[in-house]
């Protein structure tokens, strides 16, 4: 067990917990609380869906949680991933299990498929109970958990099942904490709203940031600016070679002194410093020589002041990200079959 206090371990690198008081009570309540994250098998993992998730899953395990990863194949089908091809979705789910193992997710973490969950007795009854306890307007507002706009349900009514199914998933798994990115907030809040109406226990909702894509310029809770596997040019994938990472980072948004919407600074804040501090930025002597940072705040301060040049930040970021992804890249070099199947699916 890590020396980091349990509560600090759970909260590090998160942007929201609902509520802190409930989390404190949960951690002080004894026993082994249950937590999960639900993921649509839908393509290659990148920095936002790979290391960010893997590290928080490990945090929760270190903090004493019984952790489940739900491979949400039914949700992926509703969301038209791989054109609704069930076999492709299942092949991608197998890749997810491999990929998270390569990223260091402990063997104690359970991977459960949505197909298994929907066969649980009473599952569909609970989906309907959630729907009956919610208004149509509320369900439509939750559609952003799919990356969809409300009006898309006008063309495909199956989209309206998705939020109610996510709520039923949380109840069926008998969870104490629901974890996800900020894109999952509306689904978790929907559960918290309907649980008292249905006599279900309340859950803590824990959210990590959506990493800004390499194009930059957005907010961490914005679908438009987030790193996305459907826009490969915005993403660094967990299998990318050092050369590919260097090229992508070199093209990334990163104006001098600009902190807001700067993806490189987000990588340092949420991925690199929590794992590998202190970190060194190598520079030529005529530019001040190498500088080592103990904490992210110092690096950001230097960048904001103009004491750290974007070129030097990018070179260091490429090197540090290459080191971060080495275990996953090495794994798929040795076991390429799972990744090759996903390459066939996405046409990469």
matplotlib code that plots the C-alpha trace (Angstrom):
import matplotlib.pyplot as plt

x = [0.0, 1.3, 2.4, 0.1, -3.0, -6.1, -8.1, -5.2, -4.6, -8.3, -8.4, -5.0, -5.3, -9.1, -11.1, -14.2, -15.7, -19.4, -19.3, -16.1, -18.1, -19.5, -16.0, -14.6, -17.5, -16.9, -13.2, -13.8, -16.6, -14.4, -14.7, -13.7, -15.8, -16.6, -15.7, -15.8, -15.3, -17.3, -15.5, -16.8, -14.5, -14.1, -10.5, -7.0, -6.2, -4.5, -3.0, -6.5, -8.1, -5.0, -2.5, -5.0, -7.5, -4.9, -3.3, -6.6, -7.6, -4.3, -4.9, -8.3, -6.9, -4.1, -6.8, -8.4, -11.3, -12.6, -12.2, -14.2, -13.7, -16.9, -16.3, -19.5, -20.2, -23.9, -23.2, -20.7, -23.3, -25.9, -23.3, -22.6, -19.0, -17.5, -20.8, -22.6, -20.5, -20.7, -17.7, -15.6, -16.7, -15.8, -12.4, -11.7, -12.7, -10.1, -7.5, -8.6, -7.9, -4.4, -3.7, -4.7, -2.6, 0.3, -0.2, 0.1, -3.5, -3.3, -4.5, -7.0, -9.1, -12.1, -13.1, -16.8, -18.6, -21.9, -23.2, -22.7, -24.3, -27.5, -28.1, -28.3, -31.8, -33.8, -31.4, -33.9, -36.5, -34.1, -33.5, -37.2, -37.4, -34.7, -36.6, -39.9, -38.1, -36.7, -38.1, -37.4, -35.7, -33.4, -32.4, -31.7, -29.5, -27.4, -26.6, -23.3, -21.9, -21.9, -20.4, -23.8, -26.1, -29.7, -31.2, -29.5, -32.0, -34.7, -33.1, -32.2, -34.3, -31.9, -29.7, -32.2, -31.6, -27.9, -28.2, -30.7, -28.5, -25.5, -27.5, -28.6, -25.0, -24.0, -26.8, -26.3, -22.6, -23.6, -21.1, -20.0, -18.0, -18.4, -15.3, -15.1, -13.8, -15.7, -17.6, -19.4, -20.6, -24.2, -24.6, -23.3, -25.4, -28.5, -27.8, -27.5, -30.8, -32.8, -31.3, -33.3, -36.5, -35.8, -34.5, -31.0, -27.8, -26.0, -22.6, -19.7, -18.9, -15.2, -14.1, -10.7, -10.0, -10.5, -7.0, -6.9, -5.9, -2.7, -4.6, -5.0, -7.0, -9.9, -11.3, -10.7, -14.4, -15.0, -15.8, -14.7, -11.2, -10.5, -8.0, -10.0, -9.2, -11.6, -9.2, -5.8, -4.0, -5.1, -3.9, -0.8, -1.6, -0.1, 1.7, 3.2, 6.9, 9.4, 9.7, 5.9, 5.6, 8.4, 6.7, 3.3, 4.6, 6.6, 3.4, 1.3, -0.2, 2.0, 2.5, 5.0, 3.7, 0.3, -1.0, -4.7, -5.5, -1.9, -1.9, 1.8, 1.3, -1.7, 0.5, 3.0, 0.4, -1.8, 0.6, 4.2, 4.7, 2.4, 4.5, 8.0, 8.8, 11.4, 11.6, 14.4, 14.1, 17.3, 18.5, 21.6, 24.0, 23.3, 19.6, 20.3, 21.3, 19.3, 16.6, 15.0, 11.5, 10.3, 6.7, 4.4, 3.6, 7.3, 7.4, 4.1, 5.4, 8.6, 6.6, 4.1, 7.0, 8.7, 11.7, 11.0, 10.8, 8.2, 10.9, 12.6, 9.3, 8.3, 11.6, 11.4, 7.8, 8.5, 11.3, 9.2, 6.1, 8.2, 9.4, 5.9, 4.5, 7.5, 5.8, 2.8, 4.8, 7.1, 4.2, 2.6, 5.9, 6.1, 2.3, 1.1, -1.9, -4.5, -3.4, -3.2, -6.9, -7.9, -5.7, -7.8, -11.0, -10.0, -8.2, -4.9]
y = [0.0, 3.5, 5.9, 8.5, 9.0, 7.3, 10.5, 12.2, 9.2, 9.2, 13.0, 13.5, 14.6, 15.0, 18.1, 17.3, 15.0, 14.9, 15.2, 15.5, 14.9, 11.6, 10.5, 11.1, 9.1, 6.3, 6.1, 6.2, 3.6, 0.5, -2.4, -2.4, 0.1, -0.6, 1.7, 1.5, 3.2, 2.5, 2.6, 2.2, -0.1, 2.2, 2.4, 3.0, 4.4, 7.8, 9.8, 10.9, 7.4, 5.4, 6.7, 9.2, 6.3, 3.7, 5.9, 6.8, 3.1, 2.3, 5.1, 3.7, 0.2, 1.7, 3.5, 0.1, 0.1, -3.1, -1.8, -2.8, -1.7, -2.0, -2.6, -1.0, -2.9, -2.2, 1.5, 1.4, -0.2, 2.4, 5.1, 3.7, 2.8, 0.7, 1.2, -0.9, -4.0, -6.2, -8.4, -5.3, -3.8, -7.1, -7.3, -3.8, -4.7, -7.5, -4.9, -2.6, -5.4, -5.9, -2.2, -1.4, -4.3, -2.9, 0.4, -1.2, -1.7, -4.4, -7.9, -7.4, -5.1, -6.9, -6.4, -6.9, -6.6, -4.8, -8.0, -9.8, -7.0, -6.8, -10.5, -9.8, -10.4, -7.2, -5.2, -4.1, -3.5, -1.1, 0.7, 1.3, 2.4, 5.0, 6.2, 6.4, 8.4, 10.9, 13.4, 13.2, 16.6, 15.3, 12.2, 14.3, 16.6, 13.6, 12.7, 14.5, 11.5, 10.0, 13.0, 13.5, 16.5, 16.3, 16.6, 13.4, 11.4, 12.7, 10.5, 7.5, 6.8, 4.2, 7.1, 7.8, 4.4, 5.2, 7.4, 5.1, 2.1, 3.9, 4.5, 0.9, -0.2, 1.7, 0.1, -3.4, -3.3, -2.2, 0.7, 3.2, 5.4, 6.1, 7.4, 8.9, 11.9, 15.2, 14.0, 11.5, 14.0, 14.2, 10.5, 10.3, 13.2, 11.5, 8.5, 10.8, 12.4, 9.2, 7.1, 8.6, 8.2, 4.5, 3.8, 3.0, 3.9, 7.0, 7.0, 9.4, 10.8, 11.3, 13.1, 13.5, 16.1, 15.7, 16.3, 19.0, 17.7, 18.7, 21.5, 23.2, 26.3, 24.8, 23.9, 20.6, 19.9, 20.7, 17.9, 20.2, 20.6, 17.3, 14.7, 12.3, 9.0, 10.0, 12.8, 11.1, 14.4, 15.6, 12.6, 10.8, 7.1, 4.7, 2.7, 5.7, 5.5, 8.0, 9.5, 9.9, 11.4, 13.9, 15.0, 15.3, 17.3, 19.6, 20.5, 20.9, 24.2, 26.0, 29.8, 31.5, 32.4, 30.9, 28.7, 28.4, 25.6, 24.6, 20.8, 20.4, 22.0, 19.7, 16.7, 17.9, 18.7, 15.6, 12.9, 13.6, 15.3, 13.0, 10.0, 11.2, 14.4, 16.0, 16.6, 18.2, 20.3, 20.2, 23.5, 24.7, 26.7, 29.9, 29.5, 29.0, 25.4, 22.5, 23.3, 20.8, 21.3, 19.7, 20.7, 21.6, 25.0, 26.1, 24.9, 26.7, 29.9, 29.9, 29.3, 32.1, 34.5, 33.6, 32.0, 28.7, 28.6, 26.5, 24.8, 23.6, 22.6, 20.6, 18.7, 17.8, 16.8, 14.5, 12.8, 12.4, 11.2, 8.6, 7.3, 7.3, 5.2, 2.8, -0.1, 0.0, 0.4, -2.4, -4.7, -4.3, -4.7, -8.1, -8.9, -7.1, -9.2, -7.3, -3.9, -5.2, -6.3, -2.7, -1.3, -3.3, -2.0, 1.7, 1.5, 2.7]
z = [0.0, -0.9, 1.8, 0.2, 2.4, 0.9, 0.4, -1.3, -3.5, -4.6, -5.3, -7.0, -10.6, -10.4, -11.2, -9.3, -6.6, -5.7, -2.8, -0.7, 2.5, 1.1, -0.1, 3.4, 5.0, 2.5, 3.2, 7.0, 6.8, 6.8, 4.4, 0.7, -1.2, -4.9, -7.8, -11.5, -14.8, -17.9, -21.3, -24.8, -26.9, -29.8, -31.0, -30.0, -26.5, -26.4, -23.6, -22.3, -22.4, -21.6, -19.0, -17.4, -16.8, -15.9, -13.3, -11.6, -11.6, -9.9, -7.4, -6.5, -6.0, -3.9, -1.8, -1.1, -3.7, -5.3, -8.9, -12.0, -15.6, -17.6, -21.3, -22.4, -25.6, -25.6, -25.2, -28.0, -30.2, -29.4, -30.0, -33.5, -32.8, -35.7, -37.5, -34.9, -35.8, -32.7, -33.6, -34.2, -30.8, -29.0, -30.7, -29.5, -26.0, -26.0, -27.0, -24.1, -21.6, -23.1, -23.3, -19.7, -18.5, -20.5, -18.8, -15.4, -14.3, -11.6, -12.1, -9.2, -11.4, -12.9, -16.5, -17.1, -20.4, -20.9, -22.5, -19.2, -17.2, -19.2, -18.5, -14.8, -13.4, -13.2, -15.4, -18.0, -15.4, -13.7, -17.0, -17.3, -13.6, -14.3, -17.4, -15.4, -12.7, -15.3, -17.7, -21.4, -21.2, -18.4, -20.4, -23.5, -21.5, -20.5, -24.1, -24.0, -22.1, -25.6, -27.3, -28.9, -29.3, -27.9, -31.4, -32.6, -30.6, -33.0, -35.7, -33.6, -30.5, -29.2, -28.0, -25.3, -23.7, -23.1, -20.0, -18.4, -19.0, -17.5, -14.4, -14.3, -14.7, -11.6, -9.6, -10.9, -10.0, -6.5, -6.6, -4.0, -6.4, -10.1, -11.8, -15.3, -17.2, -17.1, -20.2, -17.9, -15.4, -16.6, -16.4, -12.9, -11.8, -13.4, -11.1, -8.1, -8.9, -9.4, -6.7, -3.9, -5.9, -6.4, -3.0, -4.2, -2.3, -3.3, -5.0, -5.0, -8.5, -9.3, -12.4, -14.1, -16.9, -20.6, -22.0, -24.7, -28.1, -29.8, -31.7, -28.3, -27.5, -25.6, -22.2, -20.4, -20.3, -24.0, -26.5, -29.3, -28.1, -26.3, -27.6, -29.7, -31.4, -34.2, -35.0, -35.0, -35.7, -32.2, -30.3, -29.1, -29.0, -26.5, -29.2, -31.0, -31.8, -30.3, -33.8, -34.2, -30.7, -31.5, -34.7, -33.2, -30.2, -32.5, -34.4, -31.2, -30.2, -27.7, -28.1, -25.9, -22.4, -23.3, -20.5, -21.3, -23.7, -24.0, -24.3, -23.5, -20.0, -19.4, -20.2, -17.6, -15.0, -15.3, -16.6, -16.1, -12.8, -10.8, -12.0, -12.5, -10.5, -10.5, -14.3, -16.3, -19.4, -21.3, -22.9, -24.6, -22.3, -24.2, -23.3, -19.6, -19.5, -18.2, -15.6, -13.2, -11.8, -8.5, -9.2, -12.1, -10.6, -11.1, -14.7, -15.5, -13.8, -15.9, -19.1, -18.3, -17.7, -20.9, -19.1, -20.7, -24.5, -26.3, -28.4, -25.2, -23.6, -26.6, -26.9, -23.2, -23.5, -26.4, -24.4, -21.2, -23.1, -24.9, -21.5, -20.2, -23.0, -23.3, -21.4, -23.6, -26.8, -25.8, -25.0, -28.4, -30.1, -28.5, -28.8, -31.9, -32.8, -30.6, -31.9, -35.5, -35.3, -34.2, -37.0, -39.4, -37.9, -37.9, -41.2, -39.7]

ax = plt.figure().add_subplot(projection="3d")
ax.plot(x, y, z, "-o")
ax.set_aspect("equal")
plt.show()
